[in-house]
Amino acid sequence: MEPHVAELQQKIKDTLCPFGFEVYPFQVAWYNELLPAAFHLPLPGPTLAFLVLSTPAMFEKAFKPFVRSCHLQPLKDPVDQCVAYHLGRVIENLPELQIEVITDYEVYPNRRPKILAQTAAHVAGAAYYYQRQDVEDDPWGNQHISGVCIHPQFGGWFAIRGVVLLPGIEVPDLPPRQPPDCVPARADRIALLEGFNFRWRDWTYRDAVTPQERYSEEQKAYFSTPPAQRLALLGLAQPSEEPSPVPPGLPFTALTSKKPQNVSRARSWLSPRVSPPQSPGP
């Protein structure tokens, strides 16, 4: 890795990694080359970017302290607020640089996502994006099959949180890093994609590889709660109510109500036409 890339990565890691995040560098070109122009990041190809994901530890190290110490806005997702806070600290800690952050939940007015998070995770070498095209002679006929990222250490027990872009810093010699193919067998890929598409509620697809750590039962209980009831678990009021104080014990804490790892709307790299199934959380 180029020395200044390693230095910048370390500075970002110093800000984020103590709170349960991971950081991976990539070139904008690697991302843009896989997608139609409508989904391109509008920066020169050699521009340096970093993929940010959260591990299971983020729940305890970042989210719970954030909920207990900050005034949450009840109409906004608490995890989104937490992630935005920590990514904002990256900008604060590197004031000499021009930095743009795109979080996984941001969309344009037409609802097109600003970043296809799973594609970014794959090109950054963080997690392998398994898609239907990765299964030879697949058995699904005309069924829609969404892809899913698998992390080599955490399986499906992680979430892609966004990208940090550094306009003006170009790294044409940055060597690409392939994501570990941790589900190489055809039968295992079929089981993974079927588990993700048809049985995501039972959580088992996340164990496509034996994870070093899983989400806690507390996190899973939150995800299993209907979205309309999740603010109540944090002691936050509904829109028509006065906010309640967060109890010291915090019996449940939230992760964002989104598709797992913010699944790409693409059937493949070049066909962003299909929406993925709904799911309990990242």
Stockholm file with secondary structure:
# STOCKHOLM 1.0

chainA/1-282         MEPHVAELQQKIKDTLCPFGFEVYPFQVAWYNELLPAAFHLPLPGPTLAFLVLSTPAMFEKAFKPFVRSCHLQPLKDPVDQCVAYHLGRVIENLPELQIEVITDYEVYPNRRPKILAQTAAHVAGAAYYYQRQDVEDDPWGNQHISGVCIHPQFGGWFAIRGVVLLPGIEVPDLPPRQPPDCVPARADRIALLEGFNFRWRDWTYRDAVTPQERYSEEQKAYFSTPPAQRLALLGLAQPSEEPSPVPPGLPFTALTSKKPQNVSRARSWLSPRVSPPQSPGP
#=GR chainA/1-282 SS CCHHHHHHHHHHHHHHGGGTEEEEEEEHHHHHTTSCGGGCCSSCTTEEEEEEEECTTHIIIIIHHHHHHSCCCTTSCHHHHHHHHHHHHHHHHCTTSCCEEEETTCBCTTSCBSCCHHHHHHHTTSSEEECGGGSTTCSCTTCCCCCEEEBTTTBTCCEEEEEEEEEEEECTTCCCCCCCCCCCSHHHHHHHHHHHHHCGGGCGGGGSSCCSCCCCHHHHHHHTSCGGGHHHHTTCCCTTSCCCCCCTTCSCCCCCCSSGGGCCSCSSTTCTTCCCCCCSCC
#=GC SS_cons         CCHHHHHHHHHHHHHHGGGTEEEEEEEHHHHHTTSCGGGCCSSCTTEEEEEEEECTTHIIIIIHHHHHHSCCCTTSCHHHHHHHHHHHHHHHHCTTSCCEEEETTCBCTTSCBSCCHHHHHHHTTSSEEECGGGSTTCSCTTCCCCCEEEBTTTBTCCEEEEEEEEEEEECTTCCCCCCCCCCCSHHHHHHHHHHHHHCGGGCGGGGSSCCSCCCCHHHHHHHTSCGGGHHHHTTCCCTTSCCCCCCTTCSCCCCCCSSGGGCCSCSSTTCTTCCCCCCSCC
//
